[in-house]
Amino acid sequence: MLPAHRDQAAGGTATARCAGPVQAKMILMQPTGMMMVTVQVRSFEALVAWYRDVLGLSVLSLEPDEFCALVPPGSNGPALALATDHPDRVSPRPGIGWTPTLVVEDFDATVAELHQLGVTFDAEEEGADEGYRLVRVLDPEGNPIGITT
């Protein structure tokens, strides 16, 4: 059984399970929000239609055949994003390939601190030529987490 960890920010009332001792608290990595969770998909148009027509999500942003951000009607996020830009991340097992993306205020300082802490980066920074900045880091089990500003 994993040891319990009390969430001090929640007044010690919430209990979570931790795999081991908590590492040194990061100073700069203070997410200000959840931007989106990205799912790499094979059948882009069919899945956009399914999430829109079956689940009733609204299209917030669409790049045909590549990227679609969907949100509940009247919302601007966080979004469920469907993407085809990383086909190597489509898993043969459903549920694998979801990437939450966290928003930080100081992107460069956060990336530098993550490097200093020895965090594994999944890929080089991307998006600067498209108006955004994004890196993906891997959690201890190898799950990717996006960091953006």
C-alpha positions in Angstrom: 0.0 0.0 0.0 1.3 3.5 -0.8 1.9 6.0 2.0 -0.7 8.7 2.4 0.2 12.4 1.8 -1.8 15.2 3.3 -2.4 18.2 1.1 -1.2 21.1 3.2 -2.7 23.7 0.8 -6.1 22.1 1.4 -5.8 22.5 5.1 -4.6 18.9 5.6 -8.1 17.6 4.8 -7.4 16.0 1.4 -5.5 12.7 1.3 -3.6 11.5 -1.7 -1.5 8.4 -2.3 2.1 8.9 -3.1 4.6 6.3 -4.5 7.3 7.6 -2.2 8.8 10.7 -0.6 7.9 14.0 -2.1 10.8 15.6 -3.9 12.0 19.2 -3.1 9.2 21.6 -3.7 9.6 23.6 -6.9 9.7 27.3 -6.6 8.9 28.4 -10.2 6.6 25.7 -11.4 3.3 27.1 -10.2 0.6 26.3 -12.7 -2.0 29.0 -13.1 -4.5 26.8 -15.0 -5.2 23.7 -17.0 -5.2 24.6 -20.7 -6.1 21.3 -22.4 -5.8 17.6 -22.5 -4.6 16.4 -26.0 -5.6 13.0 -27.5 -3.6 11.9 -30.5 -6.2 10.2 -32.9 -6.2 8.2 -36.1 -9.6 9.2 -37.6 -9.5 12.9 -37.1 -12.7 14.0 -38.9 -14.7 11.1 -37.5 -13.7 11.9 -33.9 -14.2 15.6 -34.3 -17.8 14.8 -35.4 -18.3 12.3 -32.6 -17.2 14.7 -29.8 -19.2 17.5 -31.3 -22.3 15.6 -32.3 -22.5 12.8 -29.8 -21.0 14.5 -26.7 -22.2 18.0 -27.6 -18.9 19.8 -27.3 -18.3 23.0 -29.2 -15.4 23.6 -31.5 -13.2 26.3 -30.0 -10.4 26.0 -32.5 -9.9 24.0 -35.7 -6.9 23.3 -37.9 -8.4 20.9 -40.6 -6.9 17.4 -40.5 -4.5 18.3 -37.6 -5.9 19.9 -34.5 -9.3 20.6 -32.9 -10.0 22.1 -29.4 -13.4 21.2 -28.1 -15.1 22.7 -25.0 -18.5 22.5 -23.3 -20.9 25.0 -25.0 -20.3 28.6 -23.8 -16.9 27.7 -22.3 -13.5 28.7 -23.4 -11.6 25.9 -21.6 -10.0 23.9 -20.5 -10.3 22.1 -23.7 -10.2 18.5 -25.0 -7.9 18.6 -28.0 -7.9 16.1 -30.8 -4.7 16.0 -32.8 -2.9 14.1 -35.6 0.5 15.9 -35.4 2.2 13.1 -33.5 1.0 9.8 -35.0 3.8 8.0 -33.1 2.0 8.8 -29.9 -1.2 7.0 -30.9 -1.3 3.9 -28.7 -2.8 0.6 -29.7 -4.4 0.6 -26.2 -7.3 3.1 -25.7 -6.7 5.6 -23.0 -3.0 5.9 -23.7 -1.8 9.1 -25.4 -3.7 11.7 -23.3 -1.4 14.7 -22.6 -2.5 17.3 -20.0 -1.0 20.7 -20.6 -0.3 23.1 -17.7 0.0 26.9 -18.0 2.8 28.7 -16.3 3.6 32.4 -16.2 7.4 32.3 -16.7 8.0 29.7 -19.4 11.8 30.1 -19.7 12.4 30.1 -15.9 10.1 27.0 -15.5 11.9 25.1 -18.3 15.3 26.0 -16.8 14.2 24.8 -13.4 12.8 21.6 -14.8 16.1 20.9 -16.5 18.0 21.7 -13.3 15.9 19.2 -11.4 16.8 16.5 -13.9 13.2 16.2 -15.3 13.2 14.2 -18.6 12.0 16.2 -21.6 10.0 14.3 -24.3 10.9 16.6 -27.1 12.4 20.0 -28.0 10.3 23.2 -27.5 7.7 23.6 -30.3 5.2 26.1 -31.5 7.2 29.4 -31.4 6.7 29.7 -35.2 2.9 29.3 -34.7 2.5 31.7 -31.8 2.8 29.5 -28.8 5.5 27.8 -26.8 5.2 24.2 -25.6 7.5 21.6 -24.1 6.6 18.1 -22.9 8.1 16.5 -19.9 7.7 13.0 -18.7 6.4 12.0 -15.2 8.2 9.2 -13.3 6.1 6.6 -15.1 6.8 8.1 -18.6 3.5 9.9 -19.1 3.9 13.2 -21.0 2.8 16.5 -19.5 2.7 19.6 -21.6 4.0 22.9 -20.2 3.0 26.2 -21.9 2.6 29.9 -21.2 
